[in-house]
Amino acid sequence: MPQHLSIFAIGVATAALVACTNGGDATAQSSPETAASAEDVSFAIEEMGQFEEPWAMTFWGEDMLVTELGGRMWRIDGTGRHEVTGLPEVDYGGQGGLGDVVVGPDGEWIYFSYAEAGPDDTRGAVVARGRLVMGGDGRTAMTDIETIWRQEPKVTGRGHYSHRIAFSPNGDYLYIASGDRQKMEPAQDIGNTLGTIVRLDPDGNLVPNPLVGGGEATAQIWSYGHRNILGLAFDPEGRLWEVEHGPAGGDELNLVERGVNYGWPVVSNGDHYDGTEIPDHDTRPELPAPVITWTPVIAPGGMAFYTGEMFAGWQGDLLIAGLKAEALVRVEFDGESAREAARYPMENRLREVEIGPDGAIWVLEDQERPGGSGGRLLRLTPGA
């Protein structure tokens, strides 16, 4: 683990406070009622830096790693930011580029995802891992890079890579979200990994998974029938959850279970962008309906379960970065049911959310604000 000054020392405090609003348009599977409002909460906001199209972040000891879609990764410590060199070339464009970053269970390997070019104008997601080596003056390099997984097949287009990464709480399994790449039908074909969540060991090897008989792609699949997963996380009870974009309406929060088909594009609580209707989930009861759907959409980014102490009463709640919603969305749970409890407007698209070691909430804006020079990294603590 790196030993540096705390990242918290480099922030610049701002005077902004964000007040809680009503829950908005979320509906639980079993009820059409809108989410109830929560207690009033305000945030003290510290700006911790600005980045060009930031996509993901994670804590590495007391340091933070931040990725930018264009292909750069930064290590941030108490002295400032340091570019991480040695990363592979990414296929930048549309939704493609450098994506998620996660510290492996041993604390040594850094796992990251990106879009990779293929033949004949095709592309696909990749998950790789490497080790960070630091030199003088903050110099940081990614070394010993190994490819762990490739999305198959590579296809045309630059959308719906998903490529979020999560490790099981015991560190035994690596879960990777693999989007449908805007091709839809492959999400129902277990002979490929588009529109799936795959499960491997931390070295990228196959493990006993629920689907068999369809070759190596099938053997990777933990669940399928997904569209574009941009949030993937385990809750404090060890259950895996995902949040994904619907089409025109119908963003989804799902409890991810072994071998389950989540229905895309056969069913959705949204419709196609051209107005063509898609059968709702309740027309196919054998395909589990989402725990929450959102119409209008929130266009979710990353998500994190709150396990800190700064925000009393939030332990176990889910925080979702809202792109379209331009808000931090908080979800409360009761067993396997859930409800949107509150939205906290942030006046810009949010791409990512993480919980700091001290319980502070960190968010990444998706893009620069008018007149700004980049998407901001913000640290949220309880306001006065």
C-alpha positions in Angstrom: 0.0 0.0 0.0 1.3 3.5 -0.8 2.2 5.8 2.1 1.4 9.4 1.3 -0.3 12.4 2.8 -4.1 12.0 2.9 -5.9 12.9 -0.3 -8.3 15.0 1.8 -5.6 17.6 2.3 -5.7 18.9 -1.3 -9.4 19.8 -1.5 -10.7 23.4 -2.0 -13.8 24.0 0.0 -16.8 25.6 -1.7 -19.8 27.3 -0.1 -22.4 25.2 -1.9 -25.0 23.2 0.0 -27.3 20.6 -1.6 -30.7 20.1 -0.1 -32.8 16.9 -0.3 -35.8 16.7 -2.6 -38.6 14.2 -3.0 -37.8 10.8 -4.3 -39.1 11.5 -7.8 -40.2 9.0 -10.4 -38.9 5.7 -9.1 -41.5 2.9 -8.8 -41.1 -0.4 -7.1 -42.0 -3.6 -8.9 -45.1 -4.1 -6.8 -46.3 -0.5 -6.6 -47.0 2.5 -8.9 -46.6 5.0 -6.1 -43.8 7.5 -6.2 -41.0 7.3 -3.7 -41.5 9.1 -0.4 -39.4 12.1 0.6 -36.6 11.6 3.1 -35.3 13.8 5.9 -33.7 17.1 4.9 -30.0 16.7 4.3 -27.4 19.2 3.1 -23.9 18.6 2.0 -20.7 20.6 2.4 -18.9 20.3 -0.9 -15.2 20.4 -1.5 -13.8 20.5 -5.0 -10.9 18.1 -5.2 -9.9 18.6 -8.9 -11.2 18.7 -12.5 -10.8 16.1 -15.2 -11.5 15.6 -18.9 -14.5 13.2 -19.2 -13.8 11.3 -16.0 -15.4 7.8 -15.9 -14.4 6.0 -12.7 -12.4 6.2 -9.4 -11.3 4.0 -6.6 -9.3 4.4 -3.4 -5.9 2.7 -3.2 -4.8 3.1 0.4 -5.0 6.8 1.1 -4.5 7.6 -2.6 -7.2 7.8 -5.3 -7.1 6.6 -8.9 -9.3 8.4 -11.5 -9.8 7.3 -15.1 -10.6 9.6 -18.0 -12.5 8.3 -21.1 -9.8 9.5 -23.4 -7.3 7.0 -22.0 -5.5 8.6 -19.1 -5.4 7.5 -15.5 -4.4 9.7 -12.6 -3.1 8.9 -9.1 -4.0 11.6 -6.6 -2.2 12.0 -3.2 -1.6 14.8 -0.8 0.9 16.4 -3.2 -1.4 16.6 -6.2 -2.2 14.5 -9.2 0.2 12.2 -11.1 -0.5 10.7 -14.5 -0.2 6.9 -14.6 2.0 5.9 -17.6 2.2 2.6 -19.4 -1.5 2.0 -20.1 -2.6 0.3 -23.3 -4.1 2.2 -26.2 -7.8 2.6 -26.0 -10.4 3.0 -28.7 -11.8 6.4 -27.8 -15.1 7.6 -29.2 -18.8 7.5 -28.4 -19.1 5.7 -25.1 -15.8 3.9 -25.6 -12.4 4.6 -24.0 -10.8 3.9 -20.6 -13.5 2.8 -18.2 -13.6 1.3 -14.7 -10.8 0.9 -12.2 -10.9 -1.4 -9.1 -8.2 -2.5 -6.6 -8.0 -6.3 -6.5 -8.5 -8.4 -3.4 -4.8 -8.6 -2.6 -4.4 -4.8 -2.8 -1.5 -5.3 -5.3 -3.2 -5.7 -8.7 -5.1 -2.8 -10.2 -8.0 -4.0 -12.5 -9.2 -1.6 -15.2 -11.5 -1.8 -18.3 -11.3 -0.2 -21.7 -12.6 -0.3 -25.3 -10.3 -2.2 -27.7 -10.3 -1.9 -31.5 -10.7 -5.0 -33.6 -10.7 -5.9 -37.3 -13.1 -4.4 -39.8 -14.2 -1.4 -37.7 -15.2 -3.5 -34.7 -14.6 -3.0 -31.0 -15.1 -4.7 -27.7 -14.5 -4.2 -24.0 -11.4 -5.5 -22.3 -10.5 -6.0 -18.6 -6.8 -6.0 -17.7 -4.8 -5.7 -14.6 -1.4 -4.4 -13.7 0.8 -3.2 -10.8 1.5 0.4 -9.9 5.1 1.4 -9.5 6.1 4.8 -8.2 9.3 6.7 -8.7 10.5 10.1 -7.6 8.5 13.3 -7.9 5.3 11.2 -7.9 6.0 9.4 -11.2 3.6 6.4 -11.5 3.7 3.6 -14.0 1.4 0.6 -14.7 3.5 -2.4 -15.1 3.1 -6.2 -15.6 -0.1 -5.6 -17.5 -2.2 -8.8 -18.2 -5.4 -9.1 -20.1 -8.0 -10.9 -17.9 -11.1 -10.9 -20.2 -12.3 -9.8 -23.6 -15.9 -9.2 -24.6 -16.9 -11.5 -27.4 -17.7 -11.0 -30.2 -16.3 -7.6 -31.2 -18.9 -5.7 -33.1 -19.4 -2.4 -34.8 -20.5 0.8 -33.0 -19.3 2.6 -29.9 -22.0 2.2 -27.4 -23.0 0.0 -24.4 -19.7 -1.5 -23.4 -20.8 -1.4 -19.7 -17.5 -3.0 -18.5 -18.0 -2.3 -14.8 -16.0 -4.5 -12.4 -16.8 -5.9 -8.9 -15.2 -8.5 -6.7 -17.2 -10.8 -4.4 -16.8 -9.9 -0.7 -14.5 -12.9 -0.1 -12.3 -12.0 -3.1 -12.8 -15.3 -4.8 -14.7 -14.1 -7.8 -14.4 -11.3 -10.4 -17.7 -10.1 -11.9 -17.7 -8.0 -15.1 -20.7 -6.3 -16.6 -20.8 -6.8 -20.4 -23.3 -4.5 -22.3 -25.4 -5.5 -25.3 -23.3 -3.1 -27.5 -26.6 -1.7 -28.8 -27.2 -4.9 -30.7 -30.1 -6.1 -28.5 -30.8 -9.7 -29.6 -27.4 -11.1 -28.5 -28.4 -10.4 -24.9 -30.7 -13.5 -25.2 -28.0 -15.6 -26.8 -25.9 -17.4 -24.2 -23.3 -18.4 -26.9 -21.7 -14.9 -26.6 -21.1 -12.5 -23.7 -23.0 -9.5 -24.9 -25.7 -8.4 -22.5 -24.4 -10.5 -19.6 -22.6 -10.4 -16.3 -19.7 -12.8 -16.4 -18.0 -14.4 -13.4 -14.3 -15.5 -13.4 -11.6 -16.0 -10.8 -9.3 -13.0 -10.2 -6.8 -14.4 -12.7 -9.5 -14.5 -15.4 -10.0 -18.3 -15.3 -13.3 -20.1 -15.7 -15.1 -21.0 -12.5 -18.2 -23.2 -12.0 -21.0 -21.1 -13.4 -24.7 -22.0 -13.9 -24.9 -22.3 -17.7 -23.3 -25.2 -19.5 -23.1 -26.8 -23.0 -22.4 -23.7 -25.1 -18.7 -23.3 -25.1 -16.3 -21.0 -23.3 -18.6 -17.9 -23.7 -21.5 -19.7 -22.0 -19.2 -21.0 -19.3 -18.4 -17.4 -18.3 -22.0 -16.2 -17.8 -23.5 -15.6 -14.4 -26.7 -13.8 -15.7 -27.9 -12.5 -19.0 -30.7 -10.4 -20.7 -29.0 -7.1 -19.7 -28.9 -3.9 -21.7 -26.3 -1.4 -20.5 -25.1 -1.9 -16.9 -23.3 1.1 -15.5 -23.5 0.3 -11.8 -22.4 -3.0 -10.2 -21.8 -3.6 -6.5 -22.3 -6.0 -3.6 -24.4 -4.9 -0.6 -23.3 -5.3 3.0 -25.2 -8.7 3.1 -23.1 -10.0 0.2 -25.7 -9.8 -2.5 -24.9 -8.5 -6.0 -26.9 -5.6 -7.5 -26.8 -3.9 -10.8 -28.3 -0.7 -12.3 -28.8 -0.4 -16.0 -30.1 1.9 -18.7 -33.4 1.2 -20.2 -34.3 2.5 -23.7 -36.9 5.3 -23.7 -37.8 4.8 -20.1 -37.4 1.8 -17.9 -34.0 2.2 -16.2 -33.6 -0.8 -13.9 -32.2 -1.8 -10.5 -31.9 -5.6 -10.3 -30.8 -8.1 -7.7 -28.4 -10.3 -9.7 -29.0 -14.0 -9.1 -27.4 -17.2 -10.5 -28.3 -18.0 -14.1 -31.2 -15.6 -14.3 -32.4 -14.1 -17.6 -33.4 -10.5 -17.0 -35.3 -10.2 -20.2 -33.7 -7.6 -22.5 -34.8 -7.0 -25.3 -37.8 -9.3 -24.9 -39.3 -7.2 -22.1 -38.7 -3.7 -20.7 -40.6 -1.1 -18.9 -39.4 1.3 -21.5 -40.0 1.5 -25.2 -37.7 1.8 -28.3 -36.5 5.2 -29.2 -38.7 5.2 -32.3 -41.8 4.8 -30.2 -42.2 1.0 -30.9 -43.6 -0.6 -27.8 -41.8 -3.3 -25.9 -43.8 -5.7 -23.7 -43.6 -4.8 -20.0 -42.1 -7.2 -17.5 -45.4 -8.2 -16.2 -46.3 -9.9 -19.5 -43.5 -12.5 -18.9 -43.6 -13.5 -15.3 -40.8 -16.1 -15.9 -38.4 -13.2 -16.5 -37.9 -11.4 -13.1 -39.0 -7.8 -13.0 -36.7 -5.1 -11.7 -36.8 -4.3 -8.1 -37.1 -0.6 -9.1 -37.7 1.0 -12.5 -37.4 4.6 -13.5 -39.5 6.4 -16.0 -38.5 9.2 -16.8 -35.0 7.7 -16.7 -32.3 8.8 -14.3 -29.6 7.4 -16.7 -27.5 5.8 -13.9 -23.8 6.0 -13.7 -21.8 4.2 -11.0 -23.2 3.2 -7.6 -21.9 2.4 -4.2 -23.5 1.1 -0.9 -23.0 3.4 2.0 -21.1 1.8 4.9 -19.7 4.8 6.6 -20.6 6.8 9.8 -20.8 10.4 8.6 -24.4 10.1 7.4 -26.4 8.7 10.3 -29.0 6.2 9.3 -27.7 5.6 5.7 -25.8 2.4 6.4 -26.7 -0.1 3.7 -28.4 2.4 1.5 -27.4 2.5 -2.2 -26.1 5.8 -3.7 -26.5 6.0 -7.5 -24.8 8.7 -9.7 -27.5 10.1 -12.0 -26.5 11.3 -15.4 -29.8 12.5 -16.8 -31.1 13.2 -13.3 -28.1 15.4 -12.5 -28.5 14.1 -9.0 -27.3 11.7 -6.4 -30.0 9.1 -6.0 -30.4 7.3 -2.6 -32.2 4.0 -2.4 -33.4 2.3 0.8 -33.9 -1.5 1.1 -36.3 -3.8 3.0 -35.1 -7.3 2.3 -35.2 -7.8 -1.4 -37.5 -4.9 -2.0 -36.3 -1.3 -2.4 -37.5 2.2 -2.9 -36.0 5.5 -4.0 -35.8 7.5 -0.8 -34.4 10.8 -2.1 -32.6 12.7 -4.8 -29.9 15.3 -4.1 -29.6 17.7 -7.1 -26.0 18.4 -8.1 -26.6 20.7 -11.1 -24.5 18.5 -13.4 -24.4 15.0 -14.8 -22.8 12.6 -12.3 -20.8 9.7 -13.6 -19.4 7.9 -10.5 -19.8 7.7 -6.7 -17.5 6.1 -4.1 -17.4 6.1 -0.3 -14.2 7.3 1.2 -12.4 5.6 4.1 -13.7 8.2 6.5 -17.3 7.9 5.3 -17.3 10.9 3.1 -19.1 10.6 -0.3 -17.1 11.3 -3.4 -18.7 12.0 -6.8 -17.3 12.6 -10.3 -19.1 14.9 -12.7 -19.5 13.5 -16.2 -18.5 16.7 -18.0 -17.5 20.3 -17.4 -19.9 22.9 -16.2 -20.5 26.0 -18.3 -17.3 28.1 -18.1 -15.4 25.3 -16.4 -12.4 23.3 -17.5 -13.5 19.8 -16.7 -15.7 17.4 -14.8 -15.2 18.0 -11.1 -14.2 15.5 -8.4 -16.3 16.5 -5.3 -16.1 15.3 -1.7 -19.4 15.5 0.2 -19.7 15.7 3.9 -22.7 16.7 6.2 -23.5 20.4 5.9 -24.3 22.7 8.7 
